[in-house]
Amino acid sequence: MIVEYIRYELNKHTTAELLEAYRAAASHLREAPECLGYELSVRDDAPDLCILRITWRSAEAHMSQFRRGPHFPPFLEIIRPFIGEIAEMKHYSMSDVTWTRP
């Protein structure tokens, strides 16, 4: 399992527009078997800064299977206007330092 973080610094679009786009694009992530989950967070004190967290089965599943599969083209079409506002897009491996309150 791998986590992709996409950090947006919005300077052309509003946060509402980004959220609307990802609401529309989310079904393509949910339908893709390579995607295990996602979460889009908005910074409280600077709402033009957003982080999308996507959990993938693996980097290979993301880069080779999802990106070459049927779900990527419609997903990309929806989010394409925001690509120029991406400040970081990287894969991170999860460590054993984790905890969630039940």
N, C-alpha and C positions, 0 to 999 in steps of 0.2 A: 504494500500500500504506500502511496506517495501523496503528498499534499502540494497543490499548486496555489501559490498566492499571486494574485494580480492586484497591484496597487494603482489606483486611479488618482490623478490630480486633475480634477475637472477645471478646464479654463474656457471651453467652448460650449459645454452643455451644463444643464442643471442636474442636481442630484435626483430630482423627480424624473427627469428624462432617462437617466441611467437606470433607476429602479424600474421604470416602466419597460425599458428595453429588456432588462433581465427577467422581468415577469413574463414577457412574451417569449424569450429565448429558453427559459427554464425547462419547458416541456421537452426540448431536444436533449438537454442534459439528462433528464429523468428517463427518457427512452433509451439512452445509450447504455449498454451493459458495462462499459468501461468506467462509467461514472458512479461513484458510491455515495456521493452527497455534495452539497454546496451550501454556502452561506455568504450573503453580501452584507457587510457591516459599513455603517456610516459614522465617521468621527463626530462626536458630540460638539466639540468646540470649533470644528472646521468642517462643515458638512460638504465641502467640495473635495474632501479626501475620503476615499472609500477603498475597502479591501474586499475582494472576492476570494473566498477560500473554496477550492474544489478538491475533493478527495477522489483519487483515481486508483484503479487496481494496481497500476504501475506506470512508470514514465513511458515505457514501451507501449502499454495499452492506450495511453493518452496520445502520444505522438504518432504512432503508426496505425493503430486500429481506429480510434475515434476520429482522428484527423483525415483518415482515408475512407471513413465509413459514411453511411447515408445521413447521419445526424449532424455532422459538422457543417456542411454547406448552408442549411437553413439557419443554424445557430449563428454562424459567422455573418450572414446577411443582416441579421438583426443588430448585432453588436458592432459591426464594422465602423459606424460613425464615431465610436468611442476609442478606437485603436490608437489614435494620435495622442490620447490623454493617459495612456498607460505609462506609469513611471517605473514599474518593475513587474516582471512576469517570470517567476522561477519555480522550480520544483524543490521541495524540502522533504527530507526523510523524517519520519516521526521517531522520537526517542522514547526511552522508557520513563521519562520524567513527565508524568501526566496524572491528572486526578480530576474527577467530576463528582460533585456532591450528588448523592442519590435523591 
